[in-house]
Amino acid sequence: MGKKVGNTVKRFGARYGATLRKRLLDTEQQQKAIYECPKCGMMAVKRKFVGVWSCTKCGYTFTGGAYAPQALKK
Ligand SMILES: [Zn+2]
């Protein structure tokens, strides 16, 4: 029972296709990511809960996407 890397992938199991699994991973990374505050411009915006984002520097709280403050530019 060695500790394995890639537990995140493992957690989603094999019932998802590779594409969906990758999308879920991207989503999780977006949730953990820190974003730029639209008010003070600091990279300090974290997700508070689904759809709600808060800047840890200035306290600015705003609603946005469920997994990222705005739709990501591609
Ligand atoms: Zn701010």
N, CA, C, O and the ligand as a Tripos MOL2 file, in Angstrom:
@<TRIPOS>MOLECULE
protein
  297   295    75     0     0
PROTEIN
NO_CHARGES

@<TRIPOS>ATOM
      1 N           0.8180   -1.1990    0.0000 N.3       1 MET1
      2 CA          0.0000    0.0000    0.0000 C.3       1 MET1
      3 C           0.8570    1.2550    0.0000 C.2       1 MET1
      4 O           0.7780    2.1010    0.8910 O.2       1 MET1
      5 N           1.6700    1.3360   -1.0280 N.am      2 GLY2
      6 CA          2.5450    2.5040   -1.1450 C.3       2 GLY2
      7 C           1.7530    3.7320   -1.5210 C.2       2 GLY2
      8 O           0.7010    3.6460   -2.1540 O.2       2 GLY2
      9 N           2.2650    4.8590   -1.1280 N.am      3 LYS3
     10 CA          1.5990    6.1100   -1.4930 C.3       3 LYS3
     11 C           1.8990    6.4060   -2.9650 C.2       3 LYS3
     12 O           3.0530    6.4240   -3.3950 O.2       3 LYS3
     13 N           0.8510    6.6290   -3.6990 N.am      4 LYS4
     14 CA          1.0490    6.8380   -5.1320 C.3       4 LYS4
     15 C           0.7530    8.2860   -5.5120 C.2       4 LYS4
     16 O          -0.1100    8.9500   -4.9380 O.2       4 LYS4
     17 N           1.4980    8.7330   -6.4910 N.am      5 VAL5
     18 CA          1.1660   10.0360   -7.0680 C.3       5 VAL5
     19 C          -0.0390    9.8500   -7.9810 C.2       5 VAL5
     20 O          -0.3290    8.7380   -8.4230 O.2       5 VAL5
     21 N          -0.7190   10.9200   -8.2520 N.am      6 GLY6
     22 CA         -1.8500   10.8340   -9.1640 C.3       6 GLY6
     23 C          -3.1140   10.3810   -8.4680 C.2       6 GLY6
     24 O          -3.9990    9.8080   -9.1040 O.2       6 GLY6
     25 N          -3.2110   10.6230   -7.2040 N.am      7 ASN7
     26 CA         -4.4250   10.2490   -6.4760 C.3       7 ASN7
     27 C          -5.6500   10.9890   -6.9860 C.2       7 ASN7
     28 O          -6.7700   10.4810   -6.9490 O.2       7 ASN7
     29 N          -5.4090   12.1930   -7.4580 N.am      8 THR8
     30 CA         -6.5270   12.9860   -7.9710 C.3       8 THR8
     31 C          -7.1630   12.2610   -9.1440 C.2       8 THR8
     32 O          -8.3860   12.1660   -9.2450 O.2       8 THR8
     33 N          -6.3270   11.7560  -10.0170 N.am      9 VAL9
     34 CA         -6.8240   11.0220  -11.1740 C.3       9 VAL9
     35 C          -7.5450    9.7740  -10.7080 C.2       9 VAL9
     36 O          -8.6160    9.4370  -11.2120 O.2       9 VAL9
     37 N          -6.9660    9.1120   -9.7690 N.am     10 LYS10
     38 CA         -7.5020    7.8530   -9.3000 C.3      10 LYS10
     39 C          -8.8840    8.0470   -8.6760 C.2      10 LYS10
     40 O          -9.7680    7.2010   -8.8090 O.2      10 LYS10
     41 N          -9.0430    9.1660   -8.0020 N.am     11 ARG11
     42 CA        -10.2830    9.4340   -7.2870 C.3      11 ARG11
     43 C         -11.4910    9.4750   -8.2180 C.2      11 ARG11
     44 O         -12.5970    9.0920   -7.8360 O.2      11 ARG11
     45 N         -11.2620    9.9430   -9.4420 N.am     12 PHE12
     46 CA        -12.3730   10.0290  -10.3740 C.3      12 PHE12
     47 C         -12.7420    8.6740  -10.9620 C.2      12 PHE12
     48 O         -13.8080    8.5150  -11.5560 O.2      12 PHE12
     49 N         -11.8660    7.7140  -10.7950 N.am     13 GLY13
     50 CA        -12.1700    6.3740  -11.2240 C.3      13 GLY13
     51 C         -12.1310    6.1830  -12.7240 C.2      13 GLY13
     52 O         -11.8620    7.1160  -13.4810 O.2      13 GLY13
     53 N         -12.4020    4.9720  -13.1350 N.am     14 ALA14
     54 CA        -12.2790    4.6250  -14.5480 C.3      14 ALA14
     55 C         -13.5960    4.8020  -15.2830 C.2      14 ALA14
     56 O         -13.6720    4.5910  -16.4940 O.2      14 ALA14
     57 N         -14.6380    5.1920  -14.5480 N.am     15 ARG15
     58 CA        -15.9330    5.2880  -15.2230 C.3      15 ARG15
     59 C         -16.0370    6.5370  -16.0820 C.2      15 ARG15
     60 O         -17.0000    6.6850  -16.8350 O.2      15 ARG15
     61 N         -15.0800    7.4270  -15.9860 N.am     16 TYR16
     62 CA        -15.0860    8.6040  -16.8420 C.3      16 TYR16
     63 C         -14.1190    8.4010  -17.9870 C.2      16 TYR16
     64 O         -13.0820    7.7540  -17.8370 O.2      16 TYR16
     65 N         -14.4630    8.9550  -19.1220 N.am     17 GLY17
     66 CA        -13.5490    8.9250  -20.2520 C.3      17 GLY17
     67 C         -12.3570    9.8170  -19.9830 C.2      17 GLY17
     68 O         -12.3860   10.6500  -19.0770 O.2      17 GLY17
     69 N         -11.3330    9.6470  -20.7520 N.am     18 ALA18
     70 CA        -10.1010   10.4070  -20.5390 C.3      18 ALA18
     71 C         -10.3510   11.9060  -20.6760 C.2      18 ALA18
     72 O          -9.7750   12.7070  -19.9400 O.2      18 ALA18
     73 N         -11.1950   12.2730  -21.6020 N.am     19 THR19
     74 CA        -11.4470   13.7040  -21.8330 C.3      19 THR19
     75 C         -12.1560   14.3210  -20.6390 C.2      19 THR19
     76 O         -11.7810   15.3890  -20.1540 O.2      19 THR19
     77 N         -13.1810   13.6310  -20.1770 N.am     20 LEU20
     78 CA        -13.9240   14.1540  -19.0450 C.3      20 LEU20
     79 C         -13.0450   14.1910  -17.8000 C.2      20 LEU20
     80 O         -13.1150   15.1240  -17.0010 O.2      20 LEU20
     81 N         -12.2270   13.1750  -17.6510 N.am     21 ARG21
     82 CA        -11.3480   13.1290  -16.4890 C.3      21 ARG21
     83 C         -10.3890   14.3110  -16.5150 C.2      21 ARG21
     84 O         -10.1050   14.9260  -15.4880 O.2      21 ARG21
     85 N          -9.8980   14.6120  -17.7080 N.am     22 LYS22
     86 CA         -8.9840   15.7360  -17.8370 C.3      22 LYS22
     87 C          -9.7180   17.0320  -17.4970 C.2      22 LYS22
     88 O          -9.1760   17.9240  -16.8430 O.2      22 LYS22
     89 N         -10.9790   17.1090  -17.9650 N.am     23 ARG23
     90 CA        -11.7550   18.3150  -17.6860 C.3      23 ARG23
     91 C         -11.9780   18.4730  -16.1860 C.2      23 ARG23
     92 O         -11.9280   19.5850  -15.6610 O.2      23 ARG23
     93 N         -12.2200   17.3770  -15.5100 N.am     24 LEU24
     94 CA        -12.4180   17.4390  -14.0710 C.3      24 LEU24
     95 C         -11.1430   17.8860  -13.3790 C.2      24 LEU24
     96 O         -11.1860   18.6320  -12.4010 O.2      24 LEU24
     97 N         -10.0180   17.4310  -13.8870 N.am     25 LEU25
     98 CA         -8.7470   17.8530  -13.3150 C.3      25 LEU25
     99 C          -8.5380   19.3410  -13.5350 C.2      25 LEU25
    100 O          -8.0990   20.0550  -12.6330 O.2      25 LEU25
    101 N          -8.8510   19.8050  -14.7350 N.am     26 ASP26
    102 CA         -8.7260   21.2290  -15.0320 C.3      26 ASP26
    103 C          -9.6000   22.0300  -14.0870 C.2      26 ASP26
    104 O          -9.1860   23.0640  -13.5610 O.2      26 ASP26
    105 N         -10.8110   21.5420  -13.8780 N.am     27 THR27
    106 CA        -11.7430   22.2170  -12.9900 C.3      27 THR27
    107 C         -11.1810   22.3130  -11.5870 C.2      27 THR27
    108 O         -11.2730   23.3510  -10.9320 O.2      27 THR27
    109 N         -10.6020   21.2190  -11.1410 N.am     28 GLU28
    110 CA        -10.0530   21.2230   -9.7960 C.3      28 GLU28
    111 C          -8.8900   22.2030   -9.6890 C.2      28 GLU28
    112 O          -8.7340   22.8880   -8.6780 O.2      28 GLU28
    113 N          -8.0840   22.2620  -10.7310 N.am     29 GLN29
    114 CA         -6.9670   23.1980  -10.7190 C.3      29 GLN29
    115 C          -7.4730   24.6310  -10.7340 C.2      29 GLN29
    116 O          -6.8820   25.5090  -10.1050 O.2      29 GLN29
    117 N          -8.5600   24.8700  -11.4460 N.am     30 GLN30
    118 CA         -9.1380   26.2130  -11.4730 C.3      30 GLN30
    119 C          -9.6460   26.6000  -10.0930 C.2      30 GLN30
    120 O          -9.5290   27.7520   -9.6760 O.2      30 GLN30
    121 N         -10.2010   25.6440   -9.4020 N.am     31 GLN31
    122 CA        -10.7270   25.9260   -8.0720 C.3      31 GLN31
    123 C          -9.6100   26.2770   -7.1070 C.2      31 GLN31
    124 O          -9.7920   27.0940   -6.2030 O.2      31 GLN31
    125 N          -8.4630   25.6620   -7.3000 N.am     32 LYS32
    126 CA         -7.3460   25.9030   -6.3890 C.3      32 LYS32
    127 C          -6.5240   27.1140   -6.7910 C.2      32 LYS32
    128 O          -5.7480   27.6520   -6.0010 O.2      32 LYS32
    129 N          -6.7070   27.5290   -8.0230 N.am     33 ALA33
    130 CA         -5.8830   28.6070   -8.5360 C.3      33 ALA33
    131 C          -6.2310   29.9380   -7.8750 C.2      33 ALA33
    132 O          -7.3220   30.1240   -7.3360 O.2      33 ALA33
    133 N          -5.2770   30.8480   -7.9350 N.am     34 ILE34
    134 CA         -5.4920   32.1920   -7.4190 C.3      34 ILE34
    135 C          -5.5990   33.1270   -8.6190 C.2      34 ILE34
    136 O          -4.8050   33.0600   -9.5570 O.2      34 ILE34
    137 N          -6.5840   33.9820   -8.5640 N.am     35 TYR35
    138 CA         -6.8540   34.8420   -9.7080 C.3      35 TYR35
    139 C          -6.6340   36.3070   -9.3690 C.2      35 TYR35
    140 O          -6.5400   36.6990   -8.2060 O.2      35 TYR35
    141 N          -6.5560   37.0900  -10.4160 N.am     36 GLU36
    142 CA         -6.3250   38.5140  -10.2450 C.3      36 GLU36
    143 C          -7.5960   39.2130   -9.7910 C.2      36 GLU36
    144 O          -8.6740   38.9790  -10.3390 O.2      36 GLU36
    145 N          -7.4670   40.0600   -8.8030 N.am     37 CYS37
    146 CA         -8.6080   40.8050   -8.2930 C.3      37 CYS37
    147 C          -8.9820   41.9100   -9.2680 C.2      37 CYS37
    148 O          -8.1200   42.6910   -9.6720 O.2      37 CYS37
    149 N         -10.2540   41.9910   -9.6540 N.am     38 PRO38
    150 CA        -10.6700   43.0380  -10.5840 C.3      38 PRO38
    151 C         -10.6610   44.4210   -9.9470 C.2      38 PRO38
    152 O         -10.7310   45.4320  -10.6450 O.2      38 PRO38
    153 N         -10.5780   44.4630   -8.6410 N.am     39 LYS39
    154 CA        -10.6250   45.7510   -7.9570 C.3      39 LYS39
    155 C          -9.2270   46.2820   -7.6440 C.2      39 LYS39
    156 O          -8.8960   47.4130   -8.0020 O.2      39 LYS39
    157 N          -8.4100   45.4720   -6.9790 N.am     40 CYS40
    158 CA         -7.0860   45.9650   -6.5840 C.3      40 CYS40
    159 C          -5.9750   45.4330   -7.4840 C.2      40 CYS40
    160 O          -4.8350   45.8880   -7.4000 O.2      40 CYS40
    161 N          -6.3010   44.4800   -8.3340 N.am     41 GLY41
    162 CA         -5.3190   43.9950   -9.2930 C.3      41 GLY41
    163 C          -4.3140   43.0040   -8.7280 C.2      41 GLY41
    164 O          -3.4230   42.5560   -9.4490 O.2      41 GLY41
    165 N          -4.4390   42.6560   -7.4630 N.am     42 MET42
    166 CA         -3.5260   41.6960   -6.8530 C.3      42 MET42
    167 C          -3.9270   40.2740   -7.2350 C.2      42 MET42
    168 O          -5.1030   39.9830   -7.4570 O.2      42 MET42
    169 N          -2.9420   39.4070   -7.3060 N.am     43 MET43
    170 CA         -3.2470   37.9960   -7.5220 C.3      43 MET43
    171 C          -3.6310   37.4020   -6.1750 C.2      43 MET43
    172 O          -2.8220   36.7530   -5.5110 O.2      43 MET43
    173 N          -4.8580   37.6300   -5.7890 N.am     44 ALA44
    174 CA         -5.2500   37.2390   -4.4360 C.3      44 ALA44
    175 C          -6.6850   36.7510   -4.3570 C.2      44 ALA44
    176 O          -7.2450   36.6110   -3.2700 O.2      44 ALA44
    177 N          -7.2740   36.4950   -5.5100 N.am     45 VAL45
    178 CA         -8.6700   36.0770   -5.4990 C.3      45 VAL45
    179 C          -8.7670   34.5620   -5.3860 C.2      45 VAL45
    180 O          -8.2040   33.8190   -6.1900 O.2      45 VAL45
    181 N          -9.4800   34.1380   -4.3900 N.am     46 LYS46
    182 CA         -9.7070   32.7110   -4.1800 C.3      46 LYS46
    183 C         -11.1960   32.4230   -4.1630 C.2      46 LYS46
    184 O         -12.0220   33.2840   -3.8620 O.2      46 LYS46
    185 N         -11.5030   31.1890   -4.4940 N.am     47 ARG47
    186 CA        -12.9140   30.8140   -4.4810 C.3      47 ARG47
    187 C         -13.3840   30.6370   -3.0420 C.2      47 ARG47
    188 O         -12.7860   29.8900   -2.2670 O.2      47 ARG47
    189 N         -14.4470   31.3230   -2.7020 N.am     48 LYS48
    190 CA        -15.0240   31.1620   -1.3590 C.3      48 LYS48
    191 C         -15.9150   29.9400   -1.3320 C.2      48 LYS48
    192 O         -15.7240   29.0290   -0.5270 O.2      48 LYS48
    193 N         -16.8830   29.9330   -2.2150 N.am     49 PHE49
    194 CA        -17.6670   28.7540   -2.5100 C.3      49 PHE49
    195 C         -18.1640   28.8500   -3.9320 C.2      49 PHE49
    196 O         -17.8150   29.7860   -4.6510 O.2      49 PHE49
    197 N         -18.9620   27.9080   -4.3420 N.am     50 VAL50
    198 CA        -19.3180   27.8390   -5.7540 C.3      50 VAL50
    199 C         -19.8990   29.1560   -6.2430 C.2      50 VAL50
    200 O         -20.9330   29.6100   -5.7540 O.2      50 VAL50
    201 N         -19.2310   29.7580   -7.2040 N.am     51 GLY51
    202 CA        -19.7400   30.9760   -7.8220 C.3      51 GLY51
    203 C         -19.4010   32.2510   -7.0720 C.2      51 GLY51
    204 O         -19.7150   33.3430   -7.5450 O.2      51 GLY51
    205 N         -18.7790   32.1380   -5.9350 N.am     52 VAL52
    206 CA        -18.4440   33.3300   -5.1630 C.3      52 VAL52
    207 C         -16.9420   33.3940   -4.9420 C.2      52 VAL52
    208 O         -16.3250   32.4260   -4.4980 O.2      52 VAL52
    209 N         -16.3610   34.5450   -5.2550 N.am     53 TRP53
    210 CA        -14.9220   34.7310   -5.2110 C.3      53 TRP53
    211 C         -14.5900   35.8880   -4.2960 C.2      53 TRP53
    212 O         -15.3430   36.8590   -4.2080 O.2      53 TRP53
    213 N         -13.4770   35.7860   -3.6250 N.am     54 SER54
    214 CA        -13.1230   36.8290   -2.6820 C.3      54 SER54
    215 C         -11.6380   37.1390   -2.7610 C.2      54 SER54
    216 O         -10.8110   36.2320   -2.8630 O.2      54 SER54
    217 N         -11.3070   38.4120   -2.7130 N.am     55 CYS55
    218 CA         -9.9130   38.8410   -2.7190 C.3      55 CYS55
    219 C          -9.4120   38.8680   -1.2860 C.2      55 CYS55
    220 O         -10.0230   39.4800   -0.4090 O.2      55 CYS55
    221 N          -8.2940   38.1980   -1.0620 N.am     56 THR56
    222 CA         -7.7580   38.1350    0.3010 C.3      56 THR56
    223 C          -6.9940   39.3980    0.6580 C.2      56 THR56
    224 O          -6.6410   39.6030    1.8190 O.2      56 THR56
    225 N          -6.7370   40.2440   -0.3270 N.am     57 LYS57
    226 CA         -5.9910   41.4830   -0.0580 C.3      57 LYS57
    227 C          -6.9230   42.6150    0.3370 C.2      57 LYS57
    228 O          -6.7350   43.2600    1.3680 O.2      57 LYS57
    229 N          -7.9460   42.8520   -0.5060 N.am     58 CYS58
    230 CA         -8.8170   43.9990   -0.2540 C.3      58 CYS58
    231 C         -10.2070   43.5850    0.2390 C.2      58 CYS58
    232 O         -11.0160   44.4310    0.6200 O.2      58 CYS58
    233 N         -10.4700   42.3000    0.2260 N.am     59 GLY59
    234 CA        -11.7450   41.8340    0.7430 C.3      59 GLY59
    235 C         -12.8890   41.9060   -0.2460 C.2      59 GLY59
    236 O         -14.0290   41.5750    0.0790 O.2      59 GLY59
    237 N         -12.5810   42.3360   -1.4410 N.am     60 TYR60
    238 CA        -13.6070   42.4450   -2.4740 C.3      60 TYR60
    239 C         -14.1760   41.0650   -2.7890 C.2      60 TYR60
    240 O         -13.4400   40.1400   -3.1330 O.2      60 TYR60
    241 N         -15.4850   40.9430   -2.6680 N.am     61 THR61
    242 CA        -16.1490   39.6690   -2.9270 C.3      61 THR61
    243 C         -17.1130   39.8550   -4.0840 C.2      61 THR61
    244 O         -17.8510   40.8390   -4.1390 O.2      61 THR61
    245 N         -17.1030   38.9290   -4.9840 N.am     62 PHE62
    246 CA        -17.9640   39.0560   -6.1520 C.3      62 PHE62
    247 C         -18.3700   37.6770   -6.6350 C.2      62 PHE62
    248 O         -17.7460   36.6690   -6.3030 O.2      62 PHE62
    249 N         -19.4210   37.6570   -7.4200 N.am     63 THR63
    250 CA        -19.8480   36.3920   -7.9850 C.3      63 THR63
    251 C         -19.2240   36.2240   -9.3660 C.2      63 THR63
    252 O         -18.9050   37.1950  -10.0520 O.2      63 THR63
    253 N         -19.0630   34.9900   -9.7400 N.am     64 GLY64
    254 CA        -18.4640   34.7070  -11.0280 C.3      64 GLY64
    255 C         -18.8280   33.3020  -11.4330 C.2      64 GLY64
    256 O         -19.8510   32.7620  -11.0120 O.2      64 GLY64
    257 N         -17.9970   32.7270  -12.2380 N.am     65 GLY65
    258 CA        -18.2390   31.3550  -12.6580 C.3      65 GLY65
    259 C         -18.0880   30.4080  -11.4870 C.2      65 GLY65
    260 O         -17.5070   30.7520  -10.4580 O.2      65 GLY65
    261 N         -18.6100   29.2300  -11.6570 N.am     66 ALA66
    262 CA        -18.5650   28.2550  -10.5790 C.3      66 ALA66
    263 C         -17.1360   27.8230  -10.2780 C.2      66 ALA66
    264 O         -16.7880   27.5640   -9.1260 O.2      66 ALA66
    265 N         -16.3040   27.7470  -11.3250 N.am     67 TYR67
    266 CA        -14.9680   27.1970  -11.1330 C.3      67 TYR67
    267 C         -13.8560   28.1590  -11.4760 C.2      67 TYR67
    268 O         -12.6810   27.8550  -11.2690 O.2      67 TYR67
    269 N         -14.2150   29.3190  -12.0000 N.am     68 ALA68
    270 CA        -13.2370   30.3550  -12.2750 C.3      68 ALA68
    271 C         -13.9830   31.6860  -12.2240 C.2      68 ALA68
    272 O         -15.1740   31.7310  -12.5300 O.2      68 ALA68
    273 N         -13.3080   32.7670  -11.8460 N.am     69 PRO69
    274 CA        -14.0040   34.0490  -11.6860 C.3      69 PRO69
    275 C         -14.7390   34.4780  -12.9460 C.2      69 PRO69
    276 O         -15.8740   34.9520  -12.8810 O.2      69 PRO69
    277 N         -14.1000   34.3140  -14.0740 N.am     70 GLN70
    278 CA        -14.7580   34.5890  -15.3430 C.3      70 GLN70
    279 C         -14.4860   33.4080  -16.2640 C.2      70 GLN70
    280 O         -13.6560   32.5470  -15.9710 O.2      70 GLN70
    281 N         -15.1840   33.3880  -17.3560 N.am     71 ALA71
    282 CA        -14.8840   32.3730  -18.3630 C.3      71 ALA71
    283 C         -13.4340   32.5460  -18.8010 C.2      71 ALA71
    284 O         -12.9930   33.6480  -19.1270 O.2      71 ALA71
    285 N         -12.7220   31.4580  -18.8010 N.am     72 LEU72
    286 CA        -11.3030   31.5470  -19.1520 C.3      72 LEU72
    287 C         -11.1300   31.8720  -20.6300 C.2      72 LEU72
    288 O         -11.8340   31.3590  -21.4990 O.2      72 LEU72
    289 N         -10.1640   32.7430  -20.8700 N.am     73 LYS73
    290 CA         -9.8690   33.0610  -22.2720 C.3      73 LYS73
    291 C          -9.0800   31.9230  -22.8830 C.2      73 LYS73
    292 O          -8.1260   31.4140  -22.2960 O.2      73 LYS73
    293 N          -9.4900   31.5450  -24.0500 N.am     74 LYS74
    294 CA         -8.7730   30.4400  -24.6830 C.3      74 LYS74
    295 C          -7.8990   30.9690  -25.8080 C.2      74 LYS74
    296 O          -7.2100   30.1940  -26.4710 O.2      74 LYS74
    297 ZN         -8.4990   42.9080   -4.2520 Zn       75 ZN75
@<TRIPOS>BOND
     1     1     2 1
     2     2     3 1
     3     3     4 2
     4     3     5 am
     5     5     6 1
     6     6     7 1
     7     7     8 2
     8     7     9 am
     9     9    10 1
    10    10    11 1
    11    11    12 2
    12    11    13 am
    13    13    14 1
    14    14    15 1
    15    15    16 2
    16    15    17 am
    17    17    18 1
    18    18    19 1
    19    19    20 2
    20    19    21 am
    21    21    22 1
    22    22    23 1
    23    23    24 2
    24    23    25 am
    25    25    26 1
    26    26    27 1
    27    27    28 2
    28    27    29 am
    29    29    30 1
    30    30    31 1
    31    31    32 2
    32    31    33 am
    33    33    34 1
    34    34    35 1
    35    35    36 2
    36    35    37 am
    37    37    38 1
    38    38    39 1
    39    39    40 2
    40    39    41 am
    41    41    42 1
    42    42    43 1
    43    43    44 2
    44    43    45 am
    45    45    46 1
    46    46    47 1
    47    47    48 2
    48    47    49 am
    49    49    50 1
    50    50    51 1
    51    51    52 2
    52    51    53 am
    53    53    54 1
    54    54    55 1
    55    55    56 2
    56    55    57 am
    57    57    58 1
    58    58    59 1
    59    59    60 2
    60    59    61 am
    61    61    62 1
    62    62    63 1
    63    63    64 2
    64    63    65 am
    65    65    66 1
    66    66    67 1
    67    67    68 2
    68    67    69 am
    69    69    70 1
    70    70    71 1
    71    71    72 2
    72    71    73 am
    73    73    74 1
    74    74    75 1
    75    75    76 2
    76    75    77 am
    77    77    78 1
    78    78    79 1
    79    79    80 2
    80    79    81 am
    81    81    82 1
    82    82    83 1
    83    83    84 2
    84    83    85 am
    85    85    86 1
    86    86    87 1
    87    87    88 2
    88    87    89 am
    89    89    90 1
    90    90    91 1
    91    91    92 2
    92    91    93 am
    93    93    94 1
    94    94    95 1
    95    95    96 2
    96    95    97 am
    97    97    98 1
    98    98    99 1
    99    99   100 2
   100    99   101 am
   101   101   102 1
   102   102   103 1
   103   103   104 2
   104   103   105 am
   105   105   106 1
   106   106   107 1
   107   107   108 2
   108   107   109 am
   109   109   110 1
   110   110   111 1
   111   111   112 2
   112   111   113 am
   113   113   114 1
   114   114   115 1
   115   115   116 2
   116   115   117 am
   117   117   118 1
   118   118   119 1
   119   119   120 2
   120   119   121 am
   121   121   122 1
   122   122   123 1
   123   123   124 2
   124   123   125 am
   125   125   126 1
   126   126   127 1
   127   127   128 2
   128   127   129 am
   129   129   130 1
   130   130   131 1
   131   131   132 2
   132   131   133 am
   133   133   134 1
   134   134   135 1
   135   135   136 2
   136   135   137 am
   137   137   138 1
   138   138   139 1
   139   139   140 2
   140   139   141 am
   141   141   142 1
   142   142   143 1
   143   143   144 2
   144   143   145 am
   145   145   146 1
   146   146   147 1
   147   147   148 2
   148   147   149 am
   149   149   150 1
   150   150   151 1
   151   151   152 2
   152   151   153 am
   153   153   154 1
   154   154   155 1
   155   155   156 2
   156   155   157 am
   157   157   158 1
   158   158   159 1
   159   159   160 2
   160   159   161 am
   161   161   162 1
   162   162   163 1
   163   163   164 2
   164   163   165 am
   165   165   166 1
   166   166   167 1
   167   167   168 2
   168   167   169 am
   169   169   170 1
   170   170   171 1
   171   171   172 2
   172   171   173 am
   173   173   174 1
   174   174   175 1
   175   175   176 2
   176   175   177 am
   177   177   178 1
   178   178   179 1
   179   179   180 2
   180   179   181 am
   181   181   182 1
   182   182   183 1
   183   183   184 2
   184   183   185 am
   185   185   186 1
   186   186   187 1
   187   187   188 2
   188   187   189 am
   189   189   190 1
   190   190   191 1
   191   191   192 2
   192   191   193 am
   193   193   194 1
   194   194   195 1
   195   195   196 2
   196   195   197 am
   197   197   198 1
   198   198   199 1
   199   199   200 2
   200   199   201 am
   201   201   202 1
   202   202   203 1
   203   203   204 2
   204   203   205 am
   205   205   206 1
   206   206   207 1
   207   207   208 2
   208   207   209 am
   209   209   210 1
   210   210   211 1
   211   211   212 2
   212   211   213 am
   213   213   214 1
   214   214   215 1
   215   215   216 2
   216   215   217 am
   217   217   218 1
   218   218   219 1
   219   219   220 2
   220   219   221 am
   221   221   222 1
   222   222   223 1
   223   223   224 2
   224   223   225 am
   225   225   226 1
   226   226   227 1
   227   227   228 2
   228   227   229 am
   229   229   230 1
   230   230   231 1
   231   231   232 2
   232   231   233 am
   233   233   234 1
   234   234   235 1
   235   235   236 2
   236   235   237 am
   237   237   238 1
   238   238   239 1
   239   239   240 2
   240   239   241 am
   241   241   242 1
   242   242   243 1
   243   243   244 2
   244   243   245 am
   245   245   246 1
   246   246   247 1
   247   247   248 2
   248   247   249 am
   249   249   250 1
   250   250   251 1
   251   251   252 2
   252   251   253 am
   253   253   254 1
   254   254   255 1
   255   255   256 2
   256   255   257 am
   257   257   258 1
   258   258   259 1
   259   259   260 2
   260   259   261 am
   261   261   262 1
   262   262   263 1
   263   263   264 2
   264   263   265 am
   265   265   266 1
   266   266   267 1
   267   267   268 2
   268   267   269 am
   269   269   270 1
   270   270   271 1
   271   271   272 2
   272   271   273 am
   273   273   274 1
   274   274   275 1
   275   275   276 2
   276   275   277 am
   277   277   278 1
   278   278   279 1
   279   279   280 2
   280   279   281 am
   281   281   282 1
   282   282   283 1
   283   283   284 2
   284   283   285 am
   285   285   286 1
   286   286   287 1
   287   287   288 2
   288   287   289 am
   289   289   290 1
   290   290   291 1
   291   291   292 2
   292   291   293 am
   293   293   294 1
   294   294   295 1
   295   295   296 2
@<TRIPOS>SUBSTRUCTURE
     1 MET1         2 RESIDUE 1 A MET
     2 GLY2         6 RESIDUE 1 A GLY
     3 LYS3        10 RESIDUE 1 A LYS
     4 LYS4        14 RESIDUE 1 A LYS
     5 VAL5        18 RESIDUE 1 A VAL
     6 GLY6        22 RESIDUE 1 A GLY
     7 ASN7        26 RESIDUE 1 A ASN
     8 THR8        30 RESIDUE 1 A THR
     9 VAL9        34 RESIDUE 1 A VAL
    10 LYS10       38 RESIDUE 1 A LYS
    11 ARG11       42 RESIDUE 1 A ARG
    12 PHE12       46 RESIDUE 1 A PHE
    13 GLY13       50 RESIDUE 1 A GLY
    14 ALA14       54 RESIDUE 1 A ALA
    15 ARG15       58 RESIDUE 1 A ARG
    16 TYR16       62 RESIDUE 1 A TYR
    17 GLY17       66 RESIDUE 1 A GLY
    18 ALA18       70 RESIDUE 1 A ALA
    19 THR19       74 RESIDUE 1 A THR
    20 LEU20       78 RESIDUE 1 A LEU
    21 ARG21       82 RESIDUE 1 A ARG
    22 LYS22       86 RESIDUE 1 A LYS
    23 ARG23       90 RESIDUE 1 A ARG
    24 LEU24       94 RESIDUE 1 A LEU
    25 LEU25       98 RESIDUE 1 A LEU
    26 ASP26      102 RESIDUE 1 A ASP
    27 THR27      106 RESIDUE 1 A THR
    28 GLU28      110 RESIDUE 1 A GLU
    29 GLN29      114 RESIDUE 1 A GLN
    30 GLN30      118 RESIDUE 1 A GLN
    31 GLN31      122 RESIDUE 1 A GLN
    32 LYS32      126 RESIDUE 1 A LYS
    33 ALA33      130 RESIDUE 1 A ALA
    34 ILE34      134 RESIDUE 1 A ILE
    35 TYR35      138 RESIDUE 1 A TYR
    36 GLU36      142 RESIDUE 1 A GLU
    37 CYS37      146 RESIDUE 1 A CYS
    38 PRO38      150 RESIDUE 1 A PRO
    39 LYS39      154 RESIDUE 1 A LYS
    40 CYS40      158 RESIDUE 1 A CYS
    41 GLY41      162 RESIDUE 1 A GLY
    42 MET42      166 RESIDUE 1 A MET
    43 MET43      170 RESIDUE 1 A MET
    44 ALA44      174 RESIDUE 1 A ALA
    45 VAL45      178 RESIDUE 1 A VAL
    46 LYS46      182 RESIDUE 1 A LYS
    47 ARG47      186 RESIDUE 1 A ARG
    48 LYS48      190 RESIDUE 1 A LYS
    49 PHE49      194 RESIDUE 1 A PHE
    50 VAL50      198 RESIDUE 1 A VAL
    51 GLY51      202 RESIDUE 1 A GLY
    52 VAL52      206 RESIDUE 1 A VAL
    53 TRP53      210 RESIDUE 1 A TRP
    54 SER54      214 RESIDUE 1 A SER
    55 CYS55      218 RESIDUE 1 A CYS
    56 THR56      222 RESIDUE 1 A THR
    57 LYS57      226 RESIDUE 1 A LYS
    58 CYS58      230 RESIDUE 1 A CYS
    59 GLY59      234 RESIDUE 1 A GLY
    60 TYR60      238 RESIDUE 1 A TYR
    61 THR61      242 RESIDUE 1 A THR
    62 PHE62      246 RESIDUE 1 A PHE
    63 THR63      250 RESIDUE 1 A THR
    64 GLY64      254 RESIDUE 1 A GLY
    65 GLY65      258 RESIDUE 1 A GLY
    66 ALA66      262 RESIDUE 1 A ALA
    67 TYR67      266 RESIDUE 1 A TYR
    68 ALA68      270 RESIDUE 1 A ALA
    69 PRO69      274 RESIDUE 1 A PRO
    70 GLN70      278 RESIDUE 1 A GLN
    71 ALA71      282 RESIDUE 1 A ALA
    72 LEU72      286 RESIDUE 1 A LEU
    73 LYS73      290 RESIDUE 1 A LYS
    74 LYS74      294 RESIDUE 1 A LYS
    75 ZN75       297 GROUP 0 **** ****
